[in-house]
Amino acid sequence: MAINLTTVNPSVGRLRPRANARLAWLAMGLLVVMTALCSATGLGKILNIAFPGGCLAVGALLFFRHPVHYIGFTWWLWFFTPLVRRLADYRSGFVDPSPILLAPHLVTMLSLLTLFAYLPSIYRRGGLPFILALTGVFYGLLIGLIQFPPTTAIVALLDWLSPLLLGFHLFTKWQDYPVYRQALKQIFLWATLLMGAYGLFQYFVAPEWDAFWLIKTSFTSAGKPEPLAMRVWSTLNSPGPFGNTMKSCLLLLLSVEGPLVIPASIVGYLTFLLASVRSSWGGWLVGIAAYSLSVKPKHQIRLFITLAILLLLVVPLVTIDPFEDKILIRLESLGDLSNDGSATVRRETFGLLLGPALSSFIGKGIGDKLYDWGIFAFLFNLGWIGSVFYMAGLGLLVCRLFQGPDGPEIRNDKFFYCSRAIVVSCLVQLPLGSVMAGVLGASLWGFLAIGLAAQKYYRQQAIRGPDG
């Protein structure tokens, strides 16, 4: 899982090799040790403050000294912080809202420094669509500050703002796209393996900290706090975010090679199915279609071979007793949604909210609940005014992603097409899912931005020619 260690050369904004990154690894190692000790000894109350504070300190070190590690550290926090929260609460008492959950947002917010640094030249550098989206978010914040207590609005702002800042930060790193590409491939490979393995452990064992959290939150739709009775949410905080995160991981694995890909895919697909998030299943199918229609014929053949191998490995496991009842029944419900209880409730709720949402010109502001449907999250949180700015920025960037150069080098870059597939898989869920905020928003904006960085990198390579 080693990544070439790098740092920033401020004079040109490029990465240059760094011989010694022991301080970075030491800082991350100490954070892991502190977290494990506090969790094991019942010092969760201390961890409520020490973990987000420690993450911010480590994140700042990595941001300035080891920017590739900073991106990796940020993604690991998005993936594993909810599990840290459950471990902390288990021995020291349930805390809601938990300060621990602020950690990935605080570390991602360091990317504000990137935004401030690029503001004077942001139009020339092609960053105007990001400003449009940010304008929509800050409009929602202003309305939220009028409607809700400042702390409520500002904490809710983190959910909306963090993914955008992560995306902008990656967008500015186009000159070193190959380095970030390799880092992200390794991060998501290991994330698939670890989250998938923990998801199976959760399903078969129902560890006490997960059962405790399930009881305290009264989250009945996630199942019962018993072995073989849970919908898997692994290291995240509910099946929905986990299903959508694993969807992105599995799509990205199409660009990864190595001995760990098959075991990671097996545990990934099993837990992806055990999460029972039908919208993420649909998003995965659309993502697969988008990828297969974009890549060269030789990559299409490899895709079909890969999927065939996975079918041979995963389908027999799905049909055995521990999995059959949970997965097959959920799959069968896709063909008869009219008799599905949760689908009926969703249709009724959608009908009740649609009228008020469409008439929400000003909006309720950020700080109102983040609705399960993207259309309601936009119209209630941002209103029509903020939504127009946000969607204009997002739409311009998506159009640019699909109108970029299509030269021979980028045609051989499977990672680029996987990134586009992830963006498409998120966009098709946008009307019915809140995929613009939190870890789901990080996937949408992160892969949208790295895809745009790839285009700019290959465009400049073509201009410079083979001799650079």
C-alpha positions as CSV (number, residue, x, y, z in Angstrom):
1,M,0.0,0.0,0.0
2,A,3.1,2.2,-0.2
3,I,2.7,5.5,-2.1
4,N,5.6,7.5,-3.4
5,L,6.1,10.3,-0.9
6,T,6.0,13.8,-2.2
7,T,5.7,17.4,-1.2
8,V,4.9,20.7,-2.8
9,N,7.3,23.0,-4.5
10,P,5.5,26.3,-3.9
11,S,7.3,28.1,-6.7
12,V,5.7,26.0,-9.5
13,G,2.9,24.1,-7.6
14,R,4.4,20.8,-8.7
15,L,5.2,17.7,-6.6
16,R,8.8,16.8,-6.1
17,P,10.1,13.5,-4.5
18,R,10.7,13.7,-0.8
19,A,13.3,11.3,0.6
20,N,12.0,11.1,4.2
21,A,8.3,11.1,5.2
22,R,8.9,9.4,8.6
23,L,7.3,12.4,10.3
24,A,4.1,12.0,8.3
25,W,3.9,8.2,9.0
26,L,4.8,8.8,12.7
27,A,2.0,11.4,13.1
28,M,-0.6,9.1,11.5
29,G,0.6,6.1,13.5
30,L,0.4,8.0,16.8
31,L,-3.2,9.1,15.9
32,V,-4.1,5.4,15.3
33,V,-2.5,4.3,18.5
34,M,-4.2,7.1,20.5
35,T,-7.6,6.2,19.0
36,A,-7.2,2.5,19.7
37,L,-6.1,3.0,23.3
38,C,-8.9,5.5,24.1
39,S,-11.5,3.2,22.6
40,A,-10.2,0.1,24.4
41,T,-9.9,1.7,27.8
42,G,-13.2,3.5,27.8
43,L,-11.9,7.0,27.3
44,G,-14.4,7.8,24.6
45,K,-15.2,11.2,26.2
46,I,-11.6,12.2,25.7
47,L,-11.6,10.8,22.2
48,N,-14.6,13.0,21.4
49,I,-12.2,16.0,21.5
50,A,-8.8,14.4,20.9
51,F,-9.8,12.6,17.7
52,P,-11.1,15.5,15.6
53,G,-8.3,17.8,17.1
54,G,-5.6,15.2,16.3
55,C,-7.0,14.6,12.8
56,L,-6.9,18.3,12.1
57,A,-3.3,18.6,13.3
58,V,-2.2,15.5,11.3
59,G,-4.2,16.8,8.3
60,A,-2.5,20.2,8.4
61,L,1.0,18.5,8.5
62,L,0.1,16.4,5.5
63,F,-1.5,19.3,3.6
64,F,1.7,21.4,3.7
65,R,4.3,18.7,3.6
66,H,2.9,15.6,1.9
67,P,-0.1,16.5,-0.3
68,V,-0.7,13.0,-1.7
69,H,-0.8,11.6,1.8
70,Y,-3.2,14.4,2.7
71,I,-5.7,13.1,0.0
72,G,-5.3,9.5,1.3
73,F,-5.7,10.5,4.9
74,T,-8.8,12.5,4.0
75,W,-10.4,9.5,2.3
76,W,-9.6,7.2,5.1
77,L,-11.3,9.5,7.5
78,W,-14.5,9.6,5.3
79,F,-14.4,5.8,5.3
80,F,-13.7,5.0,8.9
81,T,-14.6,7.8,11.2
82,P,-18.2,6.5,11.9
83,L,-16.7,3.3,13.2
84,V,-14.4,5.2,15.5
85,R,-17.4,7.0,16.8
86,R,-19.2,3.7,17.6
87,L,-16.1,2.3,19.3
88,A,-15.8,5.4,21.4
89,D,-19.4,5.5,22.4
90,Y,-19.6,1.8,23.3
91,R,-17.6,2.0,26.5
92,S,-18.2,5.6,27.5
93,G,-21.8,6.3,26.6
94,F,-23.7,7.3,23.5
95,V,-23.1,10.9,22.4
96,D,-25.3,12.5,19.8
97,P,-24.3,14.6,18.0
98,S,-20.8,13.2,18.2
99,P,-17.9,15.6,17.7
100,I,-15.9,12.7,16.3
101,L,-17.9,12.8,13.1
102,L,-16.5,16.3,12.4
103,A,-13.1,14.9,11.8
104,P,-13.3,14.2,8.0
105,H,-15.1,17.6,7.5
106,L,-12.4,19.5,9.4
107,V,-9.6,17.9,7.5
108,T,-11.3,18.4,4.2
109,M,-11.9,22.1,5.0
110,L,-8.1,22.6,4.9
111,S,-8.7,22.7,1.2
112,L,-10.2,26.2,1.7
113,L,-6.5,27.3,1.6
114,T,-6.3,26.0,-1.9
115,L,-9.4,27.9,-2.9
116,F,-8.1,31.1,-1.4
117,A,-4.7,30.7,-3.2
118,Y,-6.4,30.2,-6.6
119,L,-9.1,32.9,-6.2
120,P,-7.2,35.6,-8.1
121,S,-6.8,33.4,-11.1
122,I,-9.7,31.1,-10.8
123,Y,-11.5,32.2,-13.9
124,R,-8.4,31.8,-16.1
125,R,-7.8,28.3,-14.6
126,G,-11.3,27.1,-15.4
127,G,-12.6,27.1,-11.9
128,L,-15.6,29.4,-12.4
129,P,-18.2,26.5,-12.2
130,F,-16.9,25.6,-8.7
131,I,-17.6,29.2,-7.7
132,L,-21.1,29.0,-9.0
133,A,-21.8,25.8,-6.9
134,L,-20.2,27.4,-3.9
135,T,-22.4,30.5,-4.4
136,G,-25.5,28.3,-4.2
137,V,-24.2,26.7,-0.9
138,F,-23.4,30.0,0.7
139,Y,-26.8,31.3,-0.3
140,G,-28.3,28.4,1.6
141,L,-26.1,29.2,4.6
142,L,-27.3,32.8,4.7
143,I,-30.9,31.6,4.7
144,G,-30.0,29.0,7.3
145,L,-28.4,31.5,9.6
146,I,-31.8,33.4,9.6
147,Q,-33.9,30.3,10.2
148,F,-31.7,28.3,12.6
149,P,-29.1,28.7,15.4
150,P,-25.7,29.5,14.0
151,T,-24.1,26.3,15.2
152,T,-26.8,24.2,13.5
153,A,-26.4,26.1,10.2
154,I,-22.6,26.0,10.3
155,V,-22.4,22.2,11.1
156,A,-24.8,21.5,8.3
157,L,-22.7,23.7,6.0
158,L,-19.8,21.3,6.5
159,D,-21.8,18.5,4.8
160,W,-22.4,20.6,1.7
161,L,-19.1,22.4,1.5
162,S,-16.5,19.7,2.2
163,P,-17.1,17.7,-1.0
164,L,-16.9,20.8,-3.1
165,L,-13.6,21.8,-1.5
166,L,-12.2,18.3,-1.9
167,G,-13.2,18.4,-5.6
168,F,-11.6,21.8,-6.2
169,H,-8.4,20.8,-4.4
170,L,-8.1,17.7,-6.7
171,F,-8.9,19.8,-9.7
172,T,-5.9,22.0,-9.1
173,K,-3.5,19.1,-8.9
174,W,-3.8,18.3,-12.7
175,Q,-0.1,18.7,-13.2
176,D,0.6,15.6,-11.0
177,Y,-2.5,13.6,-12.1
178,P,-0.5,10.3,-12.5
179,V,0.6,10.5,-8.9
180,Y,-2.9,11.1,-7.6
181,R,-4.3,8.5,-9.9
182,Q,-2.0,5.8,-8.5
183,A,-2.7,6.9,-4.9
184,L,-6.5,6.8,-5.3
185,K,-6.3,3.4,-7.0
186,Q,-4.4,2.0,-4.0
187,I,-6.6,3.8,-1.4
188,F,-9.9,2.5,-2.9
189,L,-8.5,-1.0,-3.4
190,W,-7.6,-1.3,0.3
191,A,-10.8,0.5,1.3
192,T,-12.9,-2.1,-0.6
193,L,-11.0,-5.0,1.0
194,L,-11.1,-3.6,4.5
195,M,-14.7,-2.3,4.5
196,G,-15.9,-5.4,2.8
197,A,-14.1,-7.7,5.3
198,Y,-15.5,-5.7,8.2
199,G,-19.0,-5.7,6.6
200,L,-18.9,-9.5,6.6
201,F,-17.7,-9.6,10.2
202,Q,-20.6,-7.2,11.1
203,Y,-23.1,-9.4,9.4
204,F,-22.0,-12.7,10.9
205,V,-21.1,-11.5,14.4
206,A,-23.1,-8.3,15.1
207,P,-20.3,-6.8,17.2
208,E,-21.5,-5.2,20.5
209,W,-20.5,-1.7,19.5
210,D,-22.5,-1.9,16.3
211,A,-25.5,-3.5,18.1
212,F,-25.2,-0.8,20.8
213,W,-25.3,2.0,18.2
214,L,-28.3,0.4,16.4
215,I,-30.3,0.2,19.6
216,K,-29.4,3.8,20.7
217,T,-30.3,5.3,17.4
218,S,-33.5,3.2,17.0
219,F,-32.5,2.7,13.4
220,T,-34.9,-0.1,12.7
221,S,-34.5,0.0,8.9
222,A,-31.0,-1.3,9.3
223,G,-32.2,-4.5,10.8
224,K,-32.0,-6.2,14.2
225,P,-28.9,-6.1,16.5
226,E,-28.3,-9.8,16.0
227,P,-26.0,-11.9,13.7
228,L,-27.4,-12.5,10.2
229,A,-30.2,-9.9,10.9
230,M,-28.5,-6.6,10.0
231,R,-28.3,-4.8,6.7
232,V,-24.6,-4.2,6.4
233,W,-23.3,-0.6,6.8
234,S,-19.7,-1.7,7.7
235,T,-17.5,1.2,8.8
236,L,-19.9,3.9,7.8
237,N,-23.0,5.1,9.6
238,S,-25.9,3.5,7.7
239,P,-26.5,1.2,4.7
240,G,-27.2,4.0,2.3
241,P,-23.8,5.8,2.5
242,F,-22.1,2.4,2.6
243,G,-23.9,1.0,-0.4
244,N,-23.1,4.1,-2.5
245,T,-19.5,4.3,-1.3
246,M,-18.9,0.6,-2.1
247,K,-20.5,1.2,-5.5
248,S,-17.8,3.8,-6.2
249,C,-15.1,1.4,-4.9
250,L,-16.2,-1.5,-7.1
251,L,-16.4,0.7,-10.2
252,L,-12.9,2.0,-9.6
253,L,-11.6,-1.5,-9.1
254,L,-12.1,-1.9,-12.9
255,S,-9.0,0.2,-13.4
256,V,-6.9,-1.6,-10.7
257,E,-4.6,-4.7,-11.3
258,G,-2.9,-6.9,-8.8
259,P,-3.4,-10.0,-6.5
260,L,-5.7,-8.2,-4.1
261,V,-8.3,-7.2,-6.7
262,I,-10.2,-10.6,-6.7
263,P,-10.5,-11.0,-2.9
264,A,-11.4,-7.3,-2.5
265,S,-14.0,-7.7,-5.2
266,I,-15.6,-10.8,-3.6
267,V,-16.0,-9.2,-0.1
268,G,-16.9,-5.9,-1.7
269,Y,-19.7,-7.3,-3.9
270,L,-21.1,-9.5,-1.0
271,T,-21.4,-6.6,1.4
272,F,-22.6,-4.3,-1.4
273,L,-25.5,-6.8,-1.9
274,L,-26.0,-7.2,1.9
275,A,-26.4,-3.5,2.3
276,S,-29.6,-3.9,0.3
277,V,-29.6,-0.4,-1.1
278,R,-31.5,-0.7,-4.4
279,S,-30.6,2.8,-5.7
280,S,-26.9,2.0,-5.4
281,W,-27.4,-1.3,-7.3
282,G,-29.1,0.7,-10.1
283,G,-26.3,3.3,-10.0
284,W,-23.7,0.5,-10.3
285,L,-25.5,-0.9,-13.4
286,V,-25.6,2.5,-15.0
287,G,-21.9,3.1,-14.1
288,I,-20.9,-0.3,-15.7
289,A,-22.8,0.7,-18.8
290,A,-21.2,4.1,-19.0
291,Y,-17.7,2.6,-18.6
292,S,-18.3,-0.2,-21.2
293,L,-19.6,2.3,-23.8
294,S,-16.6,4.6,-23.3
295,V,-13.5,2.4,-23.3
296,K,-11.7,0.8,-26.2
297,P,-12.8,-2.7,-27.4
298,K,-9.9,-4.5,-25.7
299,H,-10.9,-2.9,-22.4
300,Q,-14.6,-3.9,-23.0
301,I,-13.4,-7.5,-23.5
302,R,-11.5,-7.4,-20.2
303,L,-14.6,-5.9,-18.5
304,F,-16.8,-8.8,-19.7
305,I,-14.2,-11.4,-18.6
306,T,-13.9,-9.7,-15.2
307,L,-17.6,-9.6,-14.7
308,A,-17.9,-13.2,-15.8
309,I,-15.3,-14.3,-13.3
310,L,-17.0,-12.3,-10.5
311,L,-20.3,-13.9,-11.3
312,L,-18.8,-17.3,-11.1
313,L,-17.2,-16.5,-7.7
314,V,-20.0,-14.4,-6.1
315,V,-23.3,-15.9,-7.3
316,P,-22.6,-19.4,-5.7
317,L,-21.9,-17.5,-2.4
318,V,-25.1,-15.5,-2.7
319,T,-27.2,-18.6,-3.0
320,I,-26.0,-20.3,0.2
321,D,-28.0,-20.1,3.4
322,P,-26.4,-17.2,5.3
323,F,-26.9,-14.8,2.3
324,E,-29.8,-16.2,0.3
325,D,-32.7,-14.9,2.4
326,K,-31.4,-11.3,2.7
327,I,-30.1,-10.8,-0.9
328,L,-32.5,-12.8,-3.1
329,I,-35.6,-11.4,-1.4
330,R,-34.3,-7.9,-1.9
331,L,-33.5,-8.6,-5.5
332,E,-36.9,-10.1,-6.2
333,S,-38.5,-6.9,-4.8
334,L,-37.1,-4.9,-7.7
335,G,-39.7,-6.6,-10.0
336,D,-42.6,-5.9,-7.7
337,L,-42.2,-2.5,-6.1
338,S,-45.9,-1.9,-5.9
339,N,-46.1,-4.4,-3.1
340,D,-42.9,-3.3,-1.4
341,G,-43.6,-1.6,1.9
342,S,-40.6,0.8,1.9
343,A,-41.2,1.7,-1.7
344,T,-44.9,2.5,-0.9
345,V,-43.9,4.7,2.1
346,R,-41.3,6.5,-0.1
347,R,-43.9,7.2,-2.8
348,E,-46.4,8.6,-0.3
349,T,-43.7,10.8,1.3
350,F,-42.6,12.0,-2.1
351,G,-46.1,13.0,-3.0
352,L,-46.5,14.9,0.3
353,L,-43.3,16.8,-0.1
354,L,-43.3,17.6,-3.8
355,G,-45.8,20.5,-3.8
356,P,-44.0,22.4,-0.9
357,A,-40.6,21.7,-2.5
358,L,-41.6,23.1,-5.9
359,S,-42.9,26.3,-4.2
360,S,-39.8,26.8,-2.1
361,F,-38.4,29.7,-4.0
362,I,-36.2,31.1,-1.2
363,G,-35.8,27.8,0.6
364,K,-35.5,26.9,4.3
365,G,-31.7,27.2,4.3
366,I,-28.9,24.9,5.3
367,G,-29.6,23.6,8.7
368,D,-32.9,22.1,7.8
369,K,-32.8,18.3,7.6
370,L,-30.9,16.8,4.7
371,Y,-33.6,15.0,2.9
372,D,-33.3,11.5,1.4
373,W,-34.2,12.7,-2.0
374,G,-31.8,15.0,-3.8
375,I,-34.6,17.1,-5.3
376,F,-35.9,18.0,-1.8
377,A,-32.4,18.5,-0.4
378,F,-31.8,21.1,-3.1
379,L,-35.2,22.9,-3.0
380,F,-35.7,22.9,0.8
381,N,-32.0,23.6,1.7
382,L,-31.0,25.9,-1.1
383,G,-34.3,27.0,-2.6
384,W,-34.7,27.6,-6.3
385,I,-32.2,30.5,-6.1
386,G,-29.4,28.5,-4.6
387,S,-30.2,25.4,-6.5
388,V,-29.9,27.2,-9.9
389,F,-26.3,28.3,-9.0
390,Y,-25.3,24.9,-7.6
391,M,-26.7,22.9,-10.6
392,A,-25.3,25.4,-13.1
393,G,-21.8,24.9,-11.7
394,L,-22.2,21.1,-11.5
395,G,-23.7,20.9,-15.0
396,L,-20.9,23.0,-16.6
397,L,-18.3,20.7,-15.0
398,V,-20.1,17.5,-16.1
399,C,-20.5,18.8,-19.7
400,R,-16.7,19.6,-19.7
401,L,-16.0,16.1,-18.4
402,F,-17.7,14.6,-21.4
403,Q,-16.5,17.1,-24.0
404,G,-12.8,16.9,-23.3
405,P,-10.0,15.6,-25.5
406,D,-10.1,12.0,-26.6
407,G,-6.5,11.4,-27.6
408,P,-4.6,8.0,-27.6
409,E,-3.2,8.5,-24.1
410,I,-6.5,9.2,-22.4
411,R,-8.1,6.4,-24.3
412,N,-5.8,4.0,-22.6
413,D,-6.5,5.4,-19.1
414,K,-9.0,3.1,-17.6
415,F,-9.0,5.2,-14.3
416,F,-10.3,8.2,-16.2
417,Y,-13.2,6.3,-17.6
418,C,-13.9,4.7,-14.2
419,S,-14.0,8.1,-12.7
420,R,-16.5,9.2,-15.3
421,A,-18.6,6.1,-14.7
422,I,-18.7,6.9,-10.9
423,V,-19.8,10.5,-11.7
424,V,-22.6,9.1,-14.0
425,S,-23.6,6.6,-11.3
426,C,-24.0,9.4,-8.8
427,L,-25.9,11.7,-11.2
428,V,-28.5,9.1,-11.9
429,Q,-29.2,8.9,-8.2
430,L,-29.3,12.7,-7.8
431,P,-33.1,13.1,-8.1
432,L,-33.8,10.5,-5.5
433,G,-30.8,10.5,-3.3
434,S,-28.7,13.0,-1.3
435,V,-25.5,12.3,-3.2
436,M,-24.2,15.9,-3.0
437,A,-23.2,16.0,0.7
438,G,-21.0,14.0,3.1
439,V,-19.2,10.9,1.9
440,L,-21.5,10.5,-1.1
441,G,-20.8,14.1,-2.2
442,A,-17.1,13.4,-1.8
443,S,-17.4,10.6,-4.4
444,L,-19.3,12.8,-6.8
445,W,-17.1,15.9,-6.6
446,G,-13.9,14.0,-6.0
447,F,-14.1,11.9,-9.1
448,L,-15.6,14.7,-11.2
449,A,-12.6,16.8,-10.3
450,I,-10.0,14.1,-10.9
451,G,-11.5,13.3,-14.2
452,L,-11.2,17.0,-15.2
453,A,-7.7,17.0,-13.9
454,A,-6.9,14.0,-16.2
455,Q,-8.3,15.9,-19.2
456,K,-6.2,18.9,-18.5
457,Y,-3.1,16.8,-17.9
458,Y,-3.4,15.0,-21.2
459,R,-4.2,18.2,-23.1
460,Q,-1.0,19.8,-21.8
461,Q,1.0,16.6,-22.6
462,A,-0.3,16.8,-26.2
463,I,0.7,20.5,-26.4
464,R,4.2,19.8,-25.1
465,G,4.8,16.8,-27.3
466,P,6.9,13.7,-26.6
467,D,9.9,15.8,-25.6
468,G,8.0,17.7,-23.0
